[in-house]
C-alpha cells in the first residue's frame, strides 16, 4: 500500500498515512495523486483499523499541485483526464471510508492539500500553518473538492470570497470559521492528535463507523453532484492561456500577468 510518495504504517488499530515529499513541501505529483486516489479505498476495506491519521512529512501538510506536474498537464492535456478521474476518487473515497480520519495539519495545507484537510473528520492544525484554495491564482477552476467543501464548512459568505481570491487563512481564522476543529502549538500537536486517536480507536467501533456513514450522506450527495462538472471545468481551464502563463510565471518566480484568455 505504501510507496515513496505516500507512506502507510499500521499498528495497534491505527493507520498512519504520511504524504512523503518533504523536499517539495509535499506538493502533489502524478505518483502521489494516484496513491491518494487508492489508499482510502484500500484502508476502508479493513476491519482491523479503528482510526486513520493523515499528515505530511517535514514542514508542510500539502502544498497543492507540483509545478512540474502542471507543466506536463499543459503539454499533454489528454493526460489531465486521468488526473480528474483520480481527483474524484480521492474525494469519494475519503467520504465513503467509514473509518474516521484525523487530519494532523502540521503545516500549510494549500489547494488539494486544503481539500484533503477539509475531508478529514477531525482536524488538529498547527498554529503557524495556513490553509486555503488558490486554484484561481494558477488559472484553474477549484475542482478537486474545494468548490463544494468550503461553502459547506464555513458558509457561502466567506467561502465565495476565498475561492474567488485564492487567499489563505491562518490557523486561528480557520478555526474561528469552522474549517478546522482544533489548533495547537507545534510542540503540543502530537499530544492533541494522540488524545483523539486514543478516543476513537478505543471507542465503539461500529457505532463510530456508522455515525460517519450517516453524517457524510449529504456531503457524498454534494460531491457526486459537483465533481463531474467541476472537473470538466478544470479540464477547460487547463487549456487556457492564463493557466499556461501562471505555470510559466511560477516556474520563473515572477507574478503572472493574466489576459483573461
DOKEMI-209285 format. One record per residue (C-alpha): residue number from 1; x, y, z. Coordinates in Angstrom, 1 decimal. Example, Ala and Ser with C-alpha at 12.3 -4.5 7.8 and 13.67 -1.06 7.14 Angstrom:
residues 2
> pos_px_py_pz
> 1_12.3_-4.5_7.8
> 2_13.7_-1.1_7.1
END
This chain:
residues 261
> pos_px_py_pz
> 1_0.0_0.0_0.0
> 2_2.9_2.4_0.7
> 3_5.1_3.9_-2.0
> 4_7.8_6.5_-1.9
> 5_5.4_9.5_-2.1
> 6_2.8_8.2_0.4
> 7_3.8_6.1_3.4
> 8_1.3_3.9_5.3
> 9_2.1_2.4_8.7
> 10_-0.5_0.3_10.5
> 11_-0.1_-0.7_14.2
> 12_-2.4_-1.0_17.2
> 13_-5.5_-0.4_15.1
> 14_-4.2_2.9_13.8
> 15_-3.3_3.6_10.1
> 16_-0.9_6.5_9.8
> 17_-0.8_7.9_6.3
> 18_2.0_10.3_5.6
> 19_2.4_12.5_2.5
> 20_6.1_12.0_1.9
> 21_7.6_14.6_-0.4
> 22_9.1_16.9_2.2
> 23_11.7_18.5_0.0
> 24_8.8_19.6_-2.3
> 25_6.6_20.7_0.6
> 26_4.5_17.6_-0.1
> 27_3.3_19.0_-3.3
> 28_1.3_16.5_-5.4
> 29_2.8_14.9_-8.4
> 30_1.4_12.1_-10.6
> 31_2.7_9.3_-8.3
> 32_1.3_10.8_-5.2
> 33_-2.1_11.7_-6.8
> 34_-2.6_8.1_-7.9
> 35_-1.6_6.8_-4.5
> 36_-4.1_9.2_-2.8
> 37_-6.9_8.0_-5.1
> 38_-6.4_4.5_-3.9
> 39_-5.2_4.5_-0.3
> 40_-8.6_5.2_1.4
> 41_-10.3_2.6_-0.7
> 42_-7.7_0.0_0.5
> 43_-7.9_1.1_4.1
> 44_-11.6_1.4_4.1
> 45_-12.0_-2.3_3.4
> 46_-10.1_-3.3_6.6
> 47_-11.8_-4.3_9.8
> 48_-8.7_-4.2_12.0
> 49_-8.4_-0.4_11.9
> 50_-10.2_2.0_14.3
> 51_-8.8_5.3_13.1
> 52_-6.7_6.8_10.3
> 53_-4.2_9.7_10.8
> 54_-3.3_11.8_7.7
> 55_-0.3_14.1_7.9
> 56_2.6_15.4_6.0
> 57_6.3_14.8_6.4
> 58_8.6_17.8_7.2
> 59_7.3_21.4_7.3
> 60_4.2_21.2_5.2
> 61_1.0_19.2_5.2
> 62_0.5_19.5_1.5
> 63_1.3_22.5_-0.8
> 64_-1.0_21.6_-3.6
> 65_0.0_20.7_-7.2
> 66_3.6_20.2_-8.1
> 67_4.7_22.7_-10.8
> 68_6.4_20.2_-13.0
> 69_3.3_18.1_-12.9
> 70_1.3_21.1_-14.0
> 71_3.7_21.7_-16.9
> 72_3.2_18.1_-18.0
> 73_-0.6_18.6_-18.0
> 74_-0.2_21.7_-20.1
> 75_2.0_19.8_-22.6
> 76_-0.3_16.7_-22.7
> 77_-3.8_17.8_-21.8
> 78_-5.2_14.4_-22.6
> 79_-3.4_13.1_-19.6
> 80_-5.3_15.5_-17.4
> 81_-8.4_13.4_-18.0
> 82_-6.8_10.7_-15.8
> 83_-5.9_13.4_-13.2
> 84_-9.6_14.5_-12.9
> 85_-10.8_10.9_-12.7
> 86_-8.4_10.4_-9.8
> 87_-9.5_13.6_-8.2
> 88_-13.0_12.3_-8.0
> 89_-11.7_9.0_-6.5
> 90_-9.8_11.0_-3.8
> 91_-12.9_12.9_-2.7
> 92_-15.4_10.0_-3.0
> 93_-13.1_7.5_-1.2
> 94_-12.4_9.8_1.8
> 95_-16.1_10.4_2.3
> 96_-17.0_6.7_1.6
> 97_-14.4_5.4_4.1
> 98_-16.3_4.7_7.3
> 99_-13.1_4.7_9.4
> 100_-12.7_8.2_10.9
> 101_-9.8_10.2_9.5
> 102_-7.9_12.6_11.8
> 103_-6.0_15.3_9.9
> 104_-2.7_16.2_11.6
> 105_-2.2_19.5_9.8
> 106_1.4_20.1_10.7
> 107_2.0_22.9_8.2
> 108_0.5_24.7_5.2
> 109_-2.5_23.0_3.5
> 110_-3.0_24.6_0.1
> 111_-5.1_23.7_-2.9
> 112_-5.6_19.9_-2.9
> 113_-3.9_19.9_0.5
> 114_-6.7_22.1_1.8
> 115_-9.3_19.7_0.3
> 116_-7.6_16.8_2.0
> 117_-7.7_18.6_5.3
> 118_-11.4_19.5_4.9
> 119_-12.3_15.9_4.1
> 120_-10.8_14.7_7.4
> 121_-13.4_14.1_10.1
> 122_-11.4_15.6_12.9
> 123_-8.6_18.1_12.4
> 124_-5.8_19.5_14.5
> 125_-3.9_22.3_12.9
> 126_-0.5_23.7_13.9
> 127_-0.9_27.4_14.9
> 128_1.7_28.6_12.4
> 129_0.1_26.8_9.4
> 130_-2.1_28.3_6.7
> 131_-5.0_26.8_4.7
> 132_-6.7_27.8_1.5
> 133_-7.6_27.1_-2.1
> 134_-5.6_29.3_-4.5
> 135_-6.6_27.4_-7.7
> 136_-7.6_30.7_-9.3
> 137_-4.1_32.1_-8.8
> 138_-2.8_29.5_-11.1
> 139_-5.6_29.9_-13.6
> 140_-7.5_26.8_-12.7
> 141_-11.1_26.1_-11.5
> 142_-11.2_24.9_-7.9
> 143_-12.5_21.5_-8.9
> 144_-10.8_19.0_-6.6
> 145_-13.5_19.3_-4.0
> 146_-12.9_22.8_-2.6
> 147_-15.7_24.2_-4.7
> 148_-18.4_22.4_-2.6
> 149_-16.5_21.7_0.6
> 150_-15.6_25.3_1.6
> 151_-19.2_26.6_1.4
> 152_-20.3_23.6_3.5
> 153_-17.6_24.0_6.1
> 154_-17.7_27.8_6.6
> 155_-20.8_29.1_4.8
> 156_-21.1_30.7_1.4
> 157_-20.4_34.3_2.6
> 158_-16.7_33.9_3.3
> 159_-16.2_30.8_1.1
> 160_-17.1_32.6_-2.1
> 161_-14.5_35.3_-1.3
> 162_-11.8_32.8_-0.6
> 163_-12.4_30.7_-3.7
> 164_-12.5_33.7_-5.9
> 165_-9.4_35.4_-4.5
> 166_-7.3_32.3_-3.5
> 167_-6.5_34.0_-0.2
> 168_-5.2_31.7_2.6
> 169_-6.5_31.6_6.2
> 170_-4.3_31.5_9.3
> 171_-4.9_28.5_11.6
> 172_-6.8_30.8_14.1
> 173_-9.0_32.2_11.3
> 174_-9.7_28.7_10.0
> 175_-10.8_27.5_13.5
> 176_-12.9_30.6_14.0
> 177_-14.7_30.0_10.7
> 178_-15.1_26.3_11.4
> 179_-12.8_25.0_8.7
> 180_-10.8_23.1_11.3
> 181_-11.7_21.8_14.7
> 182_-8.6_22.3_16.8
> 183_-5.5_24.5_16.7
> 184_-2.4_23.6_18.6
> 185_1.2_24.8_19.1
> 186_3.7_22.7_17.2
> 187_5.1_21.3_20.4
> 188_1.6_20.1_21.5
> 189_0.4_18.9_18.1
> 190_1.2_15.3_18.6
> 191_-0.2_15.1_22.1
> 192_-3.5_16.6_20.9
> 193_-3.6_14.2_18.0
> 194_-2.8_11.1_20.1
> 195_-5.5_12.0_22.6
> 196_-8.1_12.0_19.8
> 197_-6.6_8.8_18.3
> 198_-7.0_7.1_21.7
> 199_-10.6_8.1_22.0
> 200_-11.5_6.9_18.5
> 201_-9.5_3.6_18.4
> 202_-10.8_2.6_21.9
> 203_-14.4_3.6_21.2
> 204_-17.4_1.6_20.0
> 205_-16.0_0.9_16.5
> 206_-19.2_0.1_14.7
> 207_-21.1_3.0_16.2
> 208_-18.3_5.3_15.2
> 209_-18.1_3.9_11.7
> 210_-21.8_4.1_11.1
> 211_-22.1_7.5_12.6
> 212_-19.6_8.7_10.0
> 213_-21.6_6.8_7.3
> 214_-24.7_8.8_8.4
> 215_-23.3_12.3_8.6
> 216_-21.4_12.0_5.3
> 217_-24.6_11.3_3.3
> 218_-25.3_14.9_2.4
> 219_-21.6_15.5_1.6
> 220_-21.5_12.5_-0.6
> 221_-24.6_13.7_-2.4
> 222_-23.0_17.1_-2.9
> 223_-19.7_15.5_-4.1
> 224_-21.4_13.4_-6.8
> 225_-23.5_16.4_-7.8
> 226_-20.4_18.7_-8.1
> 227_-17.3_16.8_-9.1
> 228_-18.2_15.9_-12.7
> 229_-19.0_19.4_-13.7
> 230_-16.1_20.8_-11.6
> 231_-13.5_18.6_-13.1
> 232_-14.8_19.3_-16.6
> 233_-14.4_23.0_-16.0
> 234_-10.9_22.3_-14.7
> 235_-10.0_20.4_-17.9
> 236_-11.1_23.6_-19.8
> 237_-9.1_25.9_-17.6
> 238_-6.1_23.7_-18.1
> 239_-6.2_24.7_-21.7
> 240_-6.4_28.5_-21.1
> 241_-3.6_31.0_-21.8
> 242_-4.0_32.3_-18.2
> 243_-3.2_28.9_-16.8
> 244_-0.2_28.5_-19.1
> 245_1.0_32.0_-18.1
> 246_0.6_31.1_-14.4
> 247_2.6_27.9_-14.7
> 248_5.4_29.7_-16.5
> 249_5.4_32.6_-14.0
> 250_5.6_30.2_-11.1
> 251_8.5_28.4_-12.6
> 252_10.3_31.7_-13.2
> 253_9.4_33.0_-9.7
> 254_7.6_36.0_-11.0
> 255_4.0_37.3_-10.8
> 256_1.7_36.1_-13.6
> 257_0.2_38.6_-15.9
> 258_-3.3_37.4_-16.8
> 259_-5.1_38.3_-20.0
> 260_-8.5_36.8_-19.3
> 261_-7.9_34.2_-22.0
END
